[in-house]
């Protein structure tokens, strides 16, 4: 049964605004516009092949990758849903190389919007969970068009961050700097309702997520951590761990918020020109903000992600996030001298599946 007594996203934002007497309502309006975009994208994703949104376009993105139809549609939906209200001084998309021009006829506001319109695109054709990620920053020059340099702020300066996950149910997970709240979309009512009022990451875990196919390219501290987890009860950790990998950052983050865990996408030497894989502004900062607001920890492996000042809009970085105790252990391994047995040993061997403990 649908409950009409639950708090809506609009009501939640109004209650948060009461703690800021000088607020103008622009921030609430912006978040609600983002929510509208997520509703539209959810609908497009749910139609799948019936909506003719699967497959690639004939456009190659600026990073040399083919753009899918759903990527292009989600990007357009985000832009159209948020560019008209006057709340923004500028916006950038993971799909575009430069900042997105705002319509000349609308006033410029005091916020900046950063978004990845569709994360986990490789899962679309096989009908697995995907999502959208967004981040809100303050504009250094309110009332004026933002430059690319205006977006190059460390993640600790974020006003808000969130993601939508399009799974069996569509959820919007949001932090405005006072914890993390989860809202589930009710398609009958057309509203997001508060269903997870205080999402928390358990401090410890027995579950980790990493793309093990890259193991031969990992740095020694990461090899050490994964090897110890795989050694199970007979190893130095004394516990059995489960390994997960969904290939969707939103889905990985949502699982960790729901039941704990740690996610690793570390730097590696697979491609010397791009040792780091995740985008700092579009992925690591917003997800890191949410995880830390939920009591977890987000790191480069050596230092807090949210303290890194971006050098460019599409800067890549290594990232580890999740249960605080596990992330702290990985940071410790990066700080310690590398044990001799971890310097050159591969995780997987030709004569057996895993290294001996």
C-alpha positions in Angstrom: 0.0 0.0 0.0 1.2 3.5 -0.8 1.4 5.8 2.2 0.4 9.4 1.9 1.8 10.2 5.3 5.5 10.0 4.3 7.5 13.2 3.8 8.0 14.3 0.2 11.3 15.6 -1.2 9.7 19.1 -1.3 8.7 19.0 2.3 12.1 17.7 3.3 13.9 20.6 1.5 11.5 23.1 3.1 12.3 21.7 6.6 16.1 21.9 5.9 15.6 25.5 4.6 14.2 26.6 8.0 17.6 26.3 9.5 18.8 28.9 7.1 16.7 32.1 7.6 18.3 34.0 4.8 17.7 31.3 2.2 16.0 32.6 -1.0 14.6 29.3 -2.2 16.9 29.1 -5.2 18.7 26.0 -3.8 15.4 24.1 -3.2 14.3 25.0 -6.7 17.5 23.7 -8.1 17.4 20.3 -6.3 13.7 19.9 -7.3 14.7 20.5 -11.0 17.4 17.9 -10.7 14.8 15.5 -9.2 12.5 16.2 -12.2 15.4 15.3 -14.5 15.9 12.1 -12.7 12.2 11.2 -13.0 12.4 11.7 -16.7 15.6 9.6 -17.1 14.1 6.9 -14.9 11.1 6.7 -17.3 13.4 6.5 -20.4 15.6 3.8 -18.7 12.5 1.7 -17.8 11.2 1.7 -21.4 14.5 0.2 -22.6 14.2 -1.2 -26.2 10.6 -0.2 -26.3 11.6 3.4 -26.1 14.3 3.1 -28.8 16.9 4.4 -26.4 19.4 1.5 -26.6 22.5 1.4 -28.7 25.0 4.0 -29.8 24.6 7.2 -31.7 26.9 8.1 -34.6 28.5 10.7 -32.4 32.0 10.1 -30.8 32.4 11.9 -27.5 35.3 14.2 -26.8 37.1 11.4 -24.9 37.0 9.2 -28.0 34.2 6.9 -26.8 31.0 6.3 -28.8 28.0 8.1 -27.2 25.0 5.9 -26.5 21.5 7.2 -27.2 20.6 7.1 -23.6 23.7 9.1 -22.6 22.7 11.8 -25.1 19.1 11.8 -23.9 20.0 12.0 -20.2 22.4 14.8 -20.8 19.8 16.8 -22.7 17.2 16.1 -20.0 19.5 17.4 -17.2 20.3 20.6 -19.2 16.8 21.4 -20.1 15.4 20.7 -16.6 17.9 23.0 -14.9 19.1 25.8 -17.2 16.0 28.1 -17.0 15.3 28.9 -13.4 17.9 31.6 -12.6 19.4 29.5 -9.8 22.6 28.7 -11.7 25.7 30.6 -12.8 26.9 27.6 -14.8 26.8 23.9 -15.3 29.1 21.2 -16.6 28.4 17.6 -17.7 30.6 14.6 -17.8 29.4 14.2 -21.4 30.9 17.5 -22.6 34.4 18.9 -22.7 33.6 22.5 -21.8 31.0 24.3 -19.6 27.4 24.4 -20.9 26.2 27.9 -22.0 23.1 29.0 -20.1 20.2 30.7 -22.1 21.0 34.4 -22.4 17.5 35.5 -21.5 17.7 34.0 -17.9 19.4 35.6 -14.9 22.5 34.1 -13.5 22.3 32.6 -10.0 24.6 31.7 -7.1 25.1 28.0 -7.7 27.0 25.7 -10.0 25.8 22.3 -11.1 28.1 19.4 -11.9 26.5 16.2 -13.2 27.1 12.8 -14.7 23.8 12.3 -16.5 24.1 8.5 -16.8 26.6 6.4 -14.8 27.1 2.7 -15.7 26.1 2.9 -19.3 27.7 -0.5 -20.1 24.9 -2.0 -17.9 22.0 -0.6 -20.0 21.9 -3.2 -22.8 21.9 -6.0 -20.2 19.2 -4.4 -18.0 21.2 -3.8 -14.9 21.2 -0.8 -12.5 22.4 2.6 -13.7 22.2 6.0 -12.2 22.8 9.8 -12.3 25.2 11.7 -10.1 25.2 15.4 -9.3 27.0 18.0 -7.2 26.1 21.6 -6.2 28.8 24.2 -5.6 28.6 27.9 -4.8 29.4 30.2 -7.7 32.5 32.4 -6.9 30.9 35.2 -8.9 27.1 35.1 -8.4 25.1 36.8 -11.1 27.8 36.2 -13.8 28.5 33.4 -16.2 30.8 30.8 -14.6 34.1 30.0 -16.2 35.7 26.5 -16.1 38.0 27.7 -13.4 35.0 28.4 -11.1 34.2 24.7 -10.9 37.7 23.7 -9.8 36.8 23.6 -6.1 37.8 20.8 -3.6 34.9 18.5 -2.7 34.7 19.8 0.8 33.2 23.0 -0.7 30.2 21.2 -2.1 26.8 22.6 -0.9 25.0 19.3 -1.7 25.5 16.1 -3.6 23.3 13.2 -4.6 22.6 10.5 -7.0 19.6 8.7 -8.5 19.7 4.9 -8.9 17.4 3.4 -11.6 16.9 -0.2 -10.3 13.8 -2.2 -9.3 12.8 1.1 -7.6 14.1 4.5 -8.5 15.7 6.2 -5.6 17.2 9.7 -5.0 19.9 9.8 -2.4 20.8 13.3 -1.2 23.0 15.1 1.2 22.7 18.9 1.9 25.5 18.7 4.5 23.4 17.4 7.3 23.6 13.6 6.9 22.2 11.5 4.0 18.5 10.9 3.2 17.1 8.5 0.7 13.9 9.1 -1.3 11.9 6.4 -3.2 10.0 7.5 -6.3 6.3 6.7 -6.3 5.3 6.5 -10.0 1.6 6.6 -9.0 2.0 9.9 -7.2 4.8 11.3 -9.3 6.7 12.2 -6.1 9.9 11.2 -4.3 9.0 10.1 -0.7 11.5 9.9 2.2 12.0 6.2 2.9 15.6 6.2 4.3 15.9 9.2 6.7 19.4 8.6 8.1 21.6 6.4 5.9 24.8 5.3 7.6 27.8 3.3 6.4 28.7 0.6 8.9 32.2 1.3 10.2 33.5 -2.2 9.4 32.7 -4.7 6.7 33.5 -8.1 5.2 32.7 -7.1 1.6 34.8 -5.3 -1.0 34.3 -4.3 -4.6 37.1 -4.1 -7.2 37.7 -5.0 -10.8 40.0 -7.9 -10.4 40.8 -8.1 -14.1 43.2 -5.2 -13.5 45.1 -7.0 -10.7 48.3 -7.3 -12.6 48.4 -3.5 -12.9 47.7 -2.6 -9.3 50.1 -0.9 -6.9 51.6 -3.1 -4.1 49.4 -1.7 -1.3 46.2 -2.6 -3.2 47.5 -6.1 -4.1 48.3 -6.6 -0.4 44.9 -5.5 0.8 43.0 -7.7 -1.8 45.2 -10.7 -1.2 44.6 -10.5 2.6 40.8 -10.3 2.1 40.9 -13.3 -0.3 42.9 -15.3 2.2 39.8 -15.4 4.4 39.8 -16.8 7.9 43.2 -18.5 7.5 44.8 -15.2 6.5 46.0 -12.2 8.5 42.5 -10.7 8.6 40.9 -13.7 10.2 37.6 -13.2 8.3 36.0 -14.4 5.1 35.3 -11.5 2.7 32.9 -11.4 -0.3 34.0 -9.7 -3.5 31.6 -7.7 -5.6 31.8 -5.8 -8.9 28.8 -4.2 -10.7 30.6 -1.7 -13.1 28.3 1.1 -12.0 29.6 3.6 -9.5 26.1 4.5 -8.3 25.1 0.9 -7.7 28.3 0.2 -5.8 27.9 3.3 -3.6 24.2 2.5 -3.0 25.0 -1.1 -1.9 27.7 0.3 0.5 25.3 2.9 1.9 22.7 0.1 2.4 24.8 -2.7 3.9 28.4 -1.6 4.2 31.5 -2.4 2.2 34.5 -0.8 0.5 34.9 0.2 -3.1 38.3 0.4 -4.8 39.1 1.9 -8.2 42.8 2.6 -7.5 45.4 4.1 -9.8 47.3 1.5 -11.9 49.8 1.2 -14.7 47.6 -0.4 -17.3 47.7 2.8 -19.4 50.6 5.0 -18.5 48.9 8.0 -19.9 45.9 7.6 -17.6 46.8 5.9 -14.3 43.7 7.2 -12.6 40.2 6.1 -13.8 37.4 8.0 -12.0 36.6 11.7 -12.6 37.2 13.8 -9.6 34.4 16.4 -10.2 31.7 14.2 -11.6 32.2 11.0 -9.6 34.6 11.0 -6.7 33.6 14.3 -5.1 29.8 13.8 -5.0 30.0 10.2 -4.0 32.8 11.0 -1.5 30.6 13.8 0.0 27.7 11.4 0.4 29.8 8.6 1.9 31.4 10.9 4.4 28.1 12.5 5.4 27.0 8.9 6.1 29.9 8.3 8.4 32.1 6.5 5.9 35.4 7.6 4.4 36.6 8.5 0.9 40.2 8.6 -0.1 42.7 8.6 -2.9 44.4 5.8 -1.0 46.7 8.3 0.5 44.7 11.3 1.4 41.0 12.4 1.7 39.4 12.8 -1.8 37.4 15.9 -0.6 40.6 17.8 0.0 42.0 17.5 -3.5 41.7 20.7 -5.6 40.9 19.8 -9.2 43.3 20.9 -11.9 40.9 20.5 -14.8 37.2 19.8 -15.3 37.8 16.2 -16.4 40.7 15.3 -14.1 40.9 11.6 -13.2 41.9 10.2 -9.8 42.2 7.0 -7.9 39.4 6.5 -5.3 38.6 4.2 -2.4 35.5 4.7 -0.3 33.2 3.0 2.1 33.4 1.6 5.6 35.8 3.9 7.5 37.9 1.2 9.1 38.7 -0.5 5.8 39.6 2.7 4.0 41.9 3.7 6.9 43.6 0.3 6.6 44.2 0.8 2.8 45.6 4.3 3.6 47.9 2.7 6.2 49.2 0.2 3.6 50.0 3.0 1.2 51.9 4.8 3.9 53.9 1.7 5.1 57.0 0.3 3.3 56.0 -2.4 0.8 56.7 -5.9 2.2 59.0 -7.8 -0.1 56.5 -10.5 -0.9 54.1 -8.0 -2.3 56.5 -6.1 -4.5 56.2 -8.1 -7.7 53.8 -10.9 -7.0 50.6 -11.1 -9.1 47.3 -11.7 -7.4 46.5 -14.6 -9.8 48.9 -17.4 -10.7 49.0 -19.7 -13.7 49.0 -22.9 -11.5 46.3 -21.8 -9.1 43.5 -19.4 -8.7 44.9 -17.3 -5.9 48.2 -16.8 -4.1 48.9 -19.0 -1.1 48.4 -17.3 2.2 
